[in-house]
Amino acid sequence: MQWRRLNNVLHRDIGYLCVGLTIVYVVSGVAVNHVDAWNPTYQVERRTAPLAPLAAADLAPPVGPGRLLMQLGLTPDYRTTFRPDSASLRIYLEDGTVDVDFAKGEATVEIVRERPVLGAVNFLHLNHPKRLWTWVADIYAVALGLLAVTGLFVLKGKKGITGRGAWLTAAGVALPFVFLWLYR
Amino acid sequence: MRTSRILTPVVAILLAVACRPAEPPGTVYGERPTLSDTTLVSAILTDPEAYLDQRVLVAGTVVEVCEKRGCWLQLAGDQEFQTLRVKVEDGVIIFPMTARGHAAVVEGVVEKIVLSADEAREQARTHSAEQGLPFDSTATFEPTTTYQLRGIGALIAD
């Protein structure tokens, strides 16, 4: 039949077009799904280092913070500083922070790095680019819908939508309803 | 003749682009702030009830960002040791961790958060988990009232 041939061609070609984006959304989707267990976008490294007794005046900008950073084995460049309270100071670096606790005589260095692949796919998945990417993502969503619908009619006979396909489709449609019933 | 027919619209477009009003450098999160007058963080924190449910524009340095979801940030106030928390809808606006230490202007509505002792404990526990910080389970908590900004949009300097 002519319509089935057209259906299968659409299914095949939309499938090819969607492979790249599907991989982006699959990888990012799984990563972001487990945000409670880890940080999917950034790698955060923390280390503490003891400091010689310090007073707030020792760390007064612009010289003080740079001197402390050099003591910690870091480059003396910093973005800005902030005093959360009278007993501490936070120094902002290009890629992290240094928290100085005057009472404890301790510095906590936190270096933040974007995860190379995950950072990029999450950037797209979470629609940070906005603008034209919003359209691409919307078109992709519609394409996925077309893939699903055309997929129903790829095969005919016992393995098609009138046979086994009907049961599997019904199971797939029922799945969200089961979880809505369970958790809502 | 033909060349000028092609060149004229190209030059017009280039001029239009070049003459666009200059936008402040930075990245917009959520809606672009529209208010022109800023309100001091210290003014809000001194008399928060006077600003309750009002739309305000505040400016300051981003001193902390929600590590996992980017769903809140803390803005340094104009006075020492002061910060104002800006909460945004999860997943709608996502502040990057790299915003820390950058200047920002944020527009939002001042809101009041009243927490029971149990809710304050749960909030502190969640905050520690989000920021990868230790949580003292033996600490006692009192009912608290805090004020924050329900963020609508922010412009954070690059």
Interface residues (C-beta under 8 A of the other chain):
Chain A: V35 D36 N39 T41 Y42 V44 R46 R79 T80 F82 R83 P84 D85 S86 R90 Y92 L93 D95 T97 V112 E114 L126 H128
Chain B: T61 V63 E67 K68 R69 A76 E80 F81 T83 G91 I94 P96 M97 T98 R100 G101 H102 A129 G132
